[in-house]
């Protein structure tokens, strides 16, 4: 049954869509602005690299905040902070304002790094276990629709819509609208984190002691390295192997959203699915499609072939992340989820950084296609790892979960709880 039947989740989902659109609007427009002011590829690359720093540097703080107090209130405060953090951009008129632009990029990245783990930790308190895959597929769908709408909108507004002040106004409005929707999400009362015998909430070591969590983080890191290689070498591949121009680069990058949106809708409407198997099969499919794309120029460079292949490649990406997020949510106890997703942010950012560096350093000496074949192979490795670490029988997963969870409260007199020998 679809998670959209749950009113609280519907509001959180719509708020996420609006917030994701605002994030992508900013993600696309600010690096463009940096390039316009500097004419430097290094300066533009710095704008992207700055975004990777806060999730890694702030992970310990993010994990504690995402597991502490009312998560809905945390999301409300973050939405307001995102709106406020944009206002310094109104002082930027030329390249002398670049330090402000970089500071805003860093601040927004830090706030997103807190918003996403908190949202992922809140979601299982709004929907039941059987609807987690449906809920997370809708979250992934939001991110792709946000990219599809917010990315081009950022470029258009920057070019013809009044420049940076218009960007700021539209983005502030998106965060305030997200705030209004989150305010209508019913507050969830967290489950007890500890008992008198164990007064300490689950910490970082307890979270990482959980086998499915460790496995999920390894899978995420491996897939993120592959994604980092793709980010660096995709443009070069289209230009060199397909002899494509800027229009073809934009077309092939954009049509991936079609496959992602279609897969997200199908998952949202599907019944219960085992998230570990979804992750494994999606990573294997992603690897096979990637290898087919990188080696297809030996057969044909016809544009329709690559449009079809890139549409198809969009589907396993959203399925992989839906399955992985759902697996982490199911594997963690209350009080651990925020920490698990904060560490996931570190794994994703570090993996992308490693992949981007590897793509940049190895692309010329080894050849673009050779490095991209390694990228496809990494997805196959991620699929095998997911099959090993995330697809254990349900009884084994429950055993791992009990080992990493805090002790359950003792039943009160008169309780209906029973014990078995």
BAGUVEX-758931 format. One record per residue (C-alpha): x, y, z; residue number from 1. Coordinates in steps of 0.05 Angstrom, whole numbers, plus 5000, padded with zeros to 4 digits. Example, Ala and Ser with C-alpha at 12.3 -4.5 7.8 and 13.67 -1.06 7.14 Angstrom:
// BAGUVEX-758931
x;y;z;pos
5246;4910;5156;1
5273;4979;5143;2
***
This chain:
// BAGUVEX-758931
x;y;z;pos
5000;5000;5000;1
5027;5069;4982;2
5056;5112;5037;3
5017;5171;5007;4
4956;5145;5045;5
4989;5170;5109;6
4972;5245;5117;7
5035;5262;5157;8
5080;5230;5105;9
5043;5266;5048;10
5060;5333;5079;11
5132;5314;5092;12
5138;5287;5021;13
5111;5351;4990;14
5156;5393;5035;15
5215;5351;5012;16
5197;5361;4939;17
5194;5437;4948;18
5258;5438;4989;19
5295;5393;4938;20
5274;5439;4881;21
5302;5498;4919;22
5367;5459;4934;23
5376;5442;4860;24
5360;5513;4839;25
5417;5537;4883;26
5463;5479;4866;27
5461;5496;4792;28
5457;5572;4794;29
5514;5587;4843;30
5569;5548;4805;31
5545;5582;4741;32
5552;5649;4777;33
5622;5631;4800;34
5643;5614;4729;35
5613;5679;4703;36
5653;5719;4753;37
5718;5681;4747;38
5719;5647;4679;39
5758;5593;4717;40
5744;5518;4717;41
5783;5513;4782;42
5738;5565;4815;43
5676;5528;4791;44
5704;5461;4814;45
5717;5492;4882;46
5643;5510;4887;47
5625;5436;4879;48
5680;5410;4925;49
5659;5458;4981;50
5592;5422;4983;51
5627;5357;5001;52
5662;5384;5063;53
5604;5397;5114;54
5574;5327;5112;55
5642;5299;5130;56
5666;5352;5179;57
5600;5359;5217;58
5579;5285;5218;59
5586;5277;5295;60
5544;5339;5308;61
5493;5321;5254;62
5484;5250;5281;63
5469;5275;5352;64
5421;5329;5329;65
5383;5282;5283;66
5372;5234;5342;67
5357;5285;5395;68
5289;5315;5413;69
5233;5329;5365;70
5258;5316;5294;71
5200;5354;5264;72
5223;5416;5303;73
5294;5405;5277;74
5268;5404;5205;75
5229;5468;5218;76
5290;5504;5246;77
5334;5480;5188;78
5283;5505;5137;79
5283;5574;5169;80
5359;5574;5172;81
5363;5556;5098;82
5320;5615;5081;83
5360;5662;5125;84
5427;5637;5100;85
5410;5660;5029;86
5402;5734;5046;87
5478;5750;5044;88
5475;5736;4969;89
5438;5802;4961;90
5505;5836;4976;91
5539;5801;4917;92
5546;5844;4853;93
5613;5823;4823;94
5672;5777;4835;95
5690;5814;4900;96
5630;5779;4929;97
5657;5709;4915;98
5676;5696;4988;99
5602;5707;5005;100
5580;5659;4951;101
5628;5605;4976;102
5605;5617;5047;103
5532;5610;5027;104
5547;5545;4989;105
5582;5517;5051;106
5525;5539;5098;107
5471;5509;5053;108
5510;5445;5046;109
5515;5439;5122;110
5441;5451;5130;111
5423;5400;5077;112
5470;5352;5111;113
5428;5359;5175;114
5360;5361;5139;115
5368;5296;5101;116
5389;5249;5159;117
5336;5280;5204;118
5283;5268;5151;119
5307;5197;5140;120
5305;5184;5215;121
5235;5215;5222;122
5204;5177;5165;123
5199;5108;5199;124
5159;5141;5255;125
5107;5165;5205;126
5097;5101;5164;127
5097;5028;5182;128
5152;4979;5162;129
5114;4952;5102;130
5109;5022;5072;131
5182;5042;5080;132
5203;5023;5009;133
5143;5061;4981;134
5159;5122;5024;135
5233;5123;5006;136
5218;5114;4932;137
5174;5176;4936;138
5231;5213;4970;139
5278;5192;4914;140
5225;5212;4863;141
5223;5281;4895;142
5298;5289;4888;143
5295;5273;4814;144
5235;5318;4801;145
5270;5372;4841;146
5332;5364;4797;147
5290;5364;4734;148
5253;5428;4754;149
5302;5465;4799;150
5365;5456;4756;151
5339;5487;4692;152
5299;5539;4731;153
5363;5562;4765;154
5398;5572;4698;155
5338;5608;4667;156
5327;5655;4726;157
5401;5672;4728;158
5401;5687;4653;159
5336;5723;4641;160
5297;5728;4705;161
5332;5785;4742;162
5396;5751;4765;163
5416;5734;4835;164
5362;5773;4873;165
5309;5733;4837;166
5345;5668;4853;167
5346;5688;4926;168
5272;5708;4927;169
5248;5643;4895;170
5293;5600;4938;171
5272;5635;5003;172
5199;5625;4983;173
5212;5550;4972;174
5242;5541;5041;175
5187;5580;5075;176
5134;5539;5039;177
5170;5475;5061;178
5169;5503;5133;179
5093;5513;5129;180
5082;5441;5106;181
5129;5410;5157;182
5093;5449;5212;183
5030;5408;5195;184
5066;5341;5203;185
5043;5310;5269;186
5099;5307;5320;187
5124;5237;5333;188
5139;5214;5403;189
5206;5178;5401;190
5210;5109;5431;191
5249;5103;5497;192
5323;5101;5484;193
5346;5070;5549;194
5326;5040;5616;195
5352;5052;5686;196
5400;4994;5675;197
5427;5026;5611;198
5422;5102;5617;199
5465;5116;5555;200
5431;5124;5487;201
5460;5082;5430;202
5526;5113;5409;203
5569;5112;5348;204
5603;5046;5365;205
5536;5012;5378;206
5510;5038;5311;207
5570;5014;5272;208
5569;4947;5308;209
5506;4932;5270;210
5526;4887;5211;211
5473;4912;5161;212
5492;4984;5177;213
5566;4970;5164;214
5548;4933;5100;215
5503;4988;5077;216
5557;5040;5088;217
5608;4999;5049;218
5558;4991;4991;219
5543;5066;4992;220
5617;5085;4992;221
5632;5038;4934;222
5573;5065;4893;223
5593;5136;4910;224
5663;5126;4884;225
5632;5102;4819;226
5586;5163;4818;227
5646;5210;4828;228
5682;5179;4769;229
5619;5189;4727;230
5613;5263;4747;231
5683;5278;4723;232
5686;5236;4659;233
5615;5236;4632;234
5625;5301;4593;235
5692;5277;4566;236
5661;5211;4544;237
5605;5245;4505;238
5653;5294;4473;239
5708;5243;4455;240
5673;5176;4445;241
5606;5201;4418;242
5632;5265;4385;243
5574;5301;4418;244
5566;5375;4431;245
5539;5413;4491;246
5467;5400;4470;247
5478;5325;4469;248
5513;5327;4537;249
5454;5363;4567;250
5404;5317;4534;251
5437;5252;4558;252
5446;5280;4629;253
5374;5302;4632;254
5339;5241;4605;255
5364;5199;4663;256
5310;5233;4705;257
5257;5200;4661;258
5279;5130;4681;259
5288;5151;4753;260
5218;5181;4757;261
5186;5120;4724;262
5222;5073;4772;263
5204;5116;4832;264
5130;5115;4814;265
5130;5039;4804;266
5164;5028;4871;267
5116;5077;4906;268
5057;5037;4881;269
5088;4968;4893;270
5075;4926;4954;271
5126;4905;5005;272
5195;4892;4977;273
5259;4867;5011;274
5304;4929;5011;275
5369;4890;5012;276
5351;4852;4949;277
5328;4915;4915;278
5395;4947;4930;279
5434;4887;4905;280
5395;4877;4841;281
5395;4952;4825;282
5470;4958;4834;283
5482;4898;4789;284
5435;4926;4736;285
5469;4994;4742;286
5537;4963;4732;287
5515;4922;4671;288
5482;4983;4638;289
5543;5026;4652;290
5589;4976;4619;291
5542;4971;4560;292
5542;5048;4552;293
5617;5057;4557;294
5632;5002;4506;295
5574;5015;4457;296
5613;5066;4415;297
5650;5007;4385;298
5584;4987;4354;299
5547;5053;4343;300
5548;5126;4363;301
5476;5139;4342;302
5444;5189;4390;303
5377;5152;4397;304
5414;5090;4423;305
5446;5130;4479;306
5382;5167;4496;307
5349;5100;4508;308
5409;5073;4548;309
5412;5135;4592;310
5337;5133;4605;311
5345;5061;4626;312
5405;5078;4670;313
5363;5127;4710;314
5319;5072;4738;315
5370;5029;4778;316
5399;5092;4810;317
5335;5110;4846;318
5320;5037;4863;319
5390;5028;4892;320
5383;5088;4938;321
5311;5071;4958;322
5332;5001;4977;323
5394;5023;5014;324
5358;5077;5055;325
5302;5029;5072;326
5352;4976;5093;327
5387;5025;5139;328
5321;5047;5169;329
5300;4976;5183;330
5367;4956;5212;331
5372;5013;5263;332
5337;5024;5329;333
5307;5090;5353;334
5365;5135;5374;335
5411;5105;5322;336
5380;5126;5256;337
5406;5198;5256;338
5476;5173;5270;339
5471;5120;5216;340
5449;5170;5164;341
5501;5222;5186;342
5554;5168;5174;343
5521;5152;5108;344
5531;5225;5088;345
5605;5218;5104;346
5609;5154;5063;347
5574;5186;5003;348
5614;5250;5004;349
5681;5215;5015;350
5666;5164;4961;351
5648;5218;4911;352
5711;5257;4927;353
5754;5194;4917;354
5718;5180;4852;355
5725;5251;4826;356
5800;5252;4842;357
5809;5183;4811;358
5772;5204;4748;359
5812;5269;4742;360
5880;5236;4754;361
5871;5171;4716;362
5828;5194;4657;363
5885;5218;4614;364
5939;5166;4626;365
5892;5105;4625;366
5839;5130;4577;367
5768;5153;4591;368
5735;5088;4571;369
5782;5045;4613;370
5768;5086;4676;371
5693;5086;4661;372
5695;5011;4655;373
5724;5010;4725;374
5665;5054;4745;375
5616;5002;4718;376
5655;4946;4753;377
5649;4984;4819;378
5573;4981;4814;379
5578;4906;4803;380
5621;4901;4865;381
5570;4942;4904;382
5516;4894;4881;383
5555;4833;4905;384
5569;4867;4972;385
5496;4884;4980;386
5477;4812;4965;387
5525;4788;5019;388
5513;4841;5073;389
5440;4862;5064;390
5401;4800;5043;391
5407;4756;5104;392
5344;4718;5125;393
5294;4757;5168;394
5311;4717;5231;395
5385;4735;5224;396
5368;4809;5212;397
5326;4810;5275;398
5384;4779;5314;399
5431;4833;5289;400
5380;4887;5306;401
5372;4861;5377;402
5447;4861;5388;403
5453;4934;5367;404
5389;4958;5401;405
5382;4983;5473;406
5347;4936;5522;407
5272;4937;5520;408
5236;4966;5581;409
5212;4915;5632;410
5138;4901;5626;411
5095;4937;5677;412
5049;4897;5724;413
4985;4881;5688;414
5017;4888;5620;415
4996;4841;5565;416
5068;4827;5548;417
5090;4755;5557;418
5157;4721;5561;419
5179;4655;5532;420
5231;4608;5556;421
***
